Amino acid sequence: MFWGFCRFVSSMAAFVYFLLLASEFRSSSVIIDITLFPAKKLATVQQYQQQNISNNNNIQGCNWQGLYPTIRERNTVMFNNEQMADIHFVVGPPGGTQRVPGHKYVLAVGSSVFHAMFYGELAEDKDEIRIPDVEPASFLAMLKYIYCDEIDLCADTVLATLYAAKKYIVPHLARACVNFLETSLSARNACVLLSQSCLFEEPDLTQRCWEVIDAQAELALRSEGFCDIDAQTLESILRRETLNAKEMVVLEAALSWAEAECHRQELQPSIENKRLVLGKNIYLIRIPAMALDDFANGVAQSGVLTLNETNDIFLWYTAAKKPELKFVCKPRKGLTPQRCHRFQSCAYRSNQWRYRGRCDSIQFAVDKRVFIAGFGLYGSSCGSAEYQAKIELKRQGVTLGVAIIKYFSDGSSQTFPVFFEYPVQIEPDTFYTASVVLDGNELSYFGQEGMTEVQCGKVTFQFQCSSDSTNGTGVQGGQIPELIFYA
């Protein structure tokens, strides 16, 4: 009788624990301040929390549950832990596997795929499940989210973690992976991420990749990652009408990709084999849109074209009756630059601006990612003159872009564009410093009635004074009247 009563009490306790567990999983917003607990107990809790991801099996004593006031903390102890594990996964490709313990209930609560595997109509009664297509580190990152409600991402594993999150339908983790990728997106990795975003069917990430590739096309095409993309992504990039790149750079990038593809297919990287792996993609390179000098001194002598193709393109350049070509002949449209003008008026000869080799500088921030291509600058107020400008773009003291350019002003109050070699990527909600040092005629126009906030299409610019400015430029007046950008 007594033992029956004990079993009844034990069953009721387990049932109540189950209800509490489910309730806590539905709401992860309840967080207990651990500093309310005694220092000795706090040290013990921190010791458990710092256990290595590859070994979480150091539970000692029969009342470890009392050390953790919340279900989230107790579940964290169970992460990657053999204690009470009722399923094991062998994760990773042959030769690189890792055996990972799991708890069916926790996994089923976190993933509909795991729920179907363990509790669905077609559930299989297996003690061990092999997962050869997921990397162990990424699988553990997914389990850490399911058990601990923590997202732990890094650049080396985020793509593999996104794959795992998609495979097991863990949407919040997948969204976090995409956000991580969007934040770390640059010309260096945009082409690879474009390929992956199409594979994972993430249209927002795809659009972000295209924005970077279009605006910083030459940097993206020259990146190491470009050679790692698949043939379908290569075709999409070569077809792109809005690439801001010289066609010679496009050709060089395509040939670099072809060489890498030859190595992947275990072919000698000869000109013939490069043409073979490029296939019809070669005709997407707009060779007839190049300058004749570039074609004659470069492409025509490279051997990449057949004699007939070379002859026909020369005729296309020079003959009145042009031959039909397989190549796309129209130049790419590229991107249309936009201008943010921060002054409402400018001063004339009665009140001129002097340089004396000093720096004019202003700080700005945007609410959306843009790419600064250059600045619009004033010219001489005393007739036509030539200037040499050193323009610079910095973030927290670090130079992101610099260029030394000569430009000619005609004596009018209009602005004259000067450009960086490559557009500079600008992240939202961070202040950047735009600077210019002019050398030339001492007297020039300058802006007045400056605005602290300017709306340009869908982008809002904010301006503030810069401590780097030693020649009087500020928000209300001075130089650097325009920022030229792509959005």
Long-range contacts (C-beta under 8 A, 24 or more apart in sequence): 20-71, 21-71, 21-105, 22-109, 24-70, 24-71, 24-72, 25-71, 25-109, 28-72, 28-149, 30-70, 31-70, 31-72, 32-69, 32-70, 34-69, 37-69, 41-67, 45-73, 48-77, 49-73, 49-76, 53-80, 53-140, 53-144, 54-80, 54-98, 55-80, 56-80, 56-81, 57-81, 57-82, 57-83, 59-83, 72-148, 72-149, 75-106, 75-147, 75-148, 76-147, 76-148, 76-150, 78-103, 78-106, 78-147, 79-143, 79-144, 79-147, 79-148, 80-140, 80-143, 80-144, 87-118, 87-126, 87-127, 87-128, 87-129, 88-127, 88-128, 88-129, 89-128, 89-129, 89-130, 89-131, 89-139, 90-128, 90-129, 90-130, 90-131, 91-131, 91-134, 91-135, 91-136, 91-139, 92-131, 92-132, 92-134, 92-135, 92-136, 92-139, 93-132, 93-133, 94-132, 96-136, 97-132, 97-136, 98-136, 100-136, 100-139, 100-140, 100-143, 102-143, 106-146, 106-147, 107-143, 107-146, 109-146, 110-145, 110-146, 110-147, 110-170, 111-146, 111-168, 111-169, 111-170, 112-169, 113-167, 113-168, 113-169, 114-168, 133-163, 133-167, 134-160, 134-163, 134-164, 134-167, 135-160, 135-164, 138-163, 138-164, 139-164, 142-168, 142-170, 142-173, 145-170, 145-172, 145-173, 146-170, 151-176, 153-177, 153-180, 155-184, 159-196, 162-196, 162-200, 163-200, 166-200, 178-202, 178-204, 178-205, 181-205, 182-208, 185-209, 185-212, 186-212, 186-425, 187-212, 187-213, 187-216, 187-219, 187-220, 187-223, 187-422, 187-425, 188-219, 188-220, 188-223, 188-224, 188-225, 189-223, 189-225, 190-216, 190-220, 190-223, 190-225, 191-220, 191-221, 191-223, 191-225, 191-226, 191-228, 191-229, 191-233, 191-237, 192-225, 192-226, 192-228, 192-229, 194-229, 194-233, 194-236, 194-237, 195-229, 195-230, 195-233, 198-232, 198-233, 208-369, 210-240, 211-369, 212-371, 212-425, 213-237, 213-240, 213-243, 214-240, 214-242, 214-243, 214-244, 214-335, 214-486, 215-244, 215-335, 215-371, 215-423, 215-425, 215-486, 216-244, 216-371, 216-422, 216-423, 216-425, 217-243, 217-244, 217-245, 217-249, 218-244, 218-245, 218-246, 218-249, 218-422, 219-422, 221-245, 221-249, 221-250, 221-252, 221-253, 222-249, 222-252, 222-253, 226-253, 226-256, 226-257, 227-256, 227-257, 227-259, 227-260, 228-260, 229-257, 231-261, 231-277, 231-279, 231-281, 234-281, 235-281, 235-284, 238-281, 238-284, 238-285, 239-284, 240-332, 241-332, 241-333, 242-332, 242-333, 242-334, 242-335, 243-332, 243-334, 244-334, 244-335, 244-423, 244-486, 245-332, 247-285, 247-286, 247-287, 247-289, 247-290, 247-294, 247-331, 247-332, 248-290, 248-294, 248-298, 248-299, 250-285, 250-286, 251-285, 251-287, 251-299, 251-304, 254-278, 254-281, 254-282, 254-285, 255-304, 271-302, 271-303, 271-304, 274-304, 275-304, 283-326, 283-327, 283-328, 284-328, 285-327, 285-328, 286-327, 286-328, 286-329, 286-330, 286-331, 286-332, 287-313, 287-327, 288-313, 288-316, 288-317, 288-325, 288-327, 288-328, 288-329, 289-328, 289-329, 289-330, 289-331, 289-332, 292-317, 292-318, 335-486, 337-373, 337-484, 337-485, 337-486, 338-456, 338-457, 338-459, 338-484, 338-485, 338-486, 338-487, 339-376, 339-456, 339-482, 339-483, 339-484, 339-485, 340-454, 340-456, 340-459, 340-461, 340-482, 340-483, 340-485, 341-376, 341-415, 341-454, 341-481, 341-482, 342-447, 342-450, 342-451, 342-454, 342-461, 342-463, 342-475, 342-480, 342-481, 342-482, 342-483, 343-447, 343-448, 343-449, 343-450, 343-451, 343-477, 343-481, 344-448, 344-449, 344-450, 344-451, 345-447, 345-448, 345-449, 346-378, 346-413, 346-445, 346-446, 346-447, 346-448, 346-481, 347-445, 347-446, 347-447, 347-448, 347-477, 348-381, 348-413, 348-445, 349-381, 349-382, 349-443, 352-381, 352-382, 352-443, 352-444, 352-445, 352-446, 353-378, 353-381, 353-443, 353-444, 353-445, 353-446, 353-472, 353-478, 353-479, 354-442, 354-443, 355-437, 355-438, 355-439, 355-440, 355-442, 355-444, 355-471, 356-442, 356-471, 357-437, 357-439, 358-437, 358-470, 358-471, 359-435, 359-436, 359-437, 359-468, 359-469, 359-470, 359-471, 360-435, 360-436, 360-437, 360-438, 360-469, 360-471, 360-472, 360-473, 360-478, 360-479, 360-480, 361-433, 361-434, 361-435, 361-436, 361-466, 361-468, 361-469, 361-470, 361-473, 361-480, 362-433, 362-434, 362-463, 362-464, 362-465, 362-466, 362-469, 362-473, 362-474, 362-475, 362-478, 362-480, 363-431, 363-432, 363-433, 363-434, 363-463, 363-464, 363-465, 363-466, 364-431, 364-432, 364-434, 364-461, 364-462, 364-463, 364-464, 364-483, 365-428, 365-429, 365-430, 365-431, 365-432, 365-461, 365-462, 366-426, 366-428, 366-459, 366-460, 366-461, 366-462, 367-428, 367-429, 367-459, 367-460, 368-428, 368-458, 368-459, 368-460, 368-487, 369-425, 369-426, 369-427, 369-428, 369-487, 370-426, 370-459, 370-485, 370-486, 370-487, 371-423, 371-424, 371-425, 371-426, 371-485, 371-486, 371-487, 372-401, 372-420, 372-423, 372-424, 372-426, 372-432, 372-434, 372-483, 372-484, 372-485, 373-419, 373-420, 373-423, 373-484, 373-485, 373-486, 374-403, 374-417, 374-418, 374-419, 374-420, 374-484, 375-417, 375-418, 375-434, 375-436, 375-480, 375-482, 375-483, 375-484, 376-415, 376-416, 376-417, 376-418, 376-481, 376-482, 376-483, 376-484, 377-407, 377-415, 377-416, 377-417, 377-418, 377-436, 377-438, 377-479, 377-480, 377-481, 377-482, 378-409, 378-413, 378-415, 378-416, 378-444, 378-445, 378-446, 378-447, 378-479, 378-481, 379-407, 379-408, 379-409, 379-410, 379-411, 379-412, 379-414, 379-416, 379-444, 379-445, 380-409, 380-411, 380-440, 380-441, 380-443, 380-444, 381-411, 381-413, 381-443, 381-444, 381-445, 382-411, 382-441, 382-443, 383-411, 384-408, 384-409, 384-410, 384-411, 385-409, 385-411, 385-440, 385-441, 386-440, 387-438, 387-439, 387-440, 387-441, 388-438, 388-439, 388-440, 389-418, 389-436, 389-437, 389-438, 389-439, 390-436, 390-437, 390-439, 391-418, 391-420, 391-434, 391-435, 391-436, 392-433, 392-434, 392-435, 392-436, 393-420, 393-424, 393-432, 393-433, 393-434, 393-435, 394-432, 394-433, 394-435, 394-468, 395-430, 395-432, 395-433, 400-424, 400-432, 409-444, 413-445, 415-481, 415-482, 417-482, 417-484, 419-484, 423-485, 423-486, 426-485, 431-464, 433-466, 433-468, 434-480, 434-483, 435-466, 435-468, 435-469, 435-480, 436-479, 436-480, 438-479, 444-479, 446-477, 446-478, 446-479, 447-477, 447-478, 447-479, 447-481, 448-476, 448-477, 449-476, 449-477, 450-474, 450-475, 450-476, 450-477, 450-478, 451-475, 456-485, 456-487, 457-487, 458-487, 459-485, 459-487
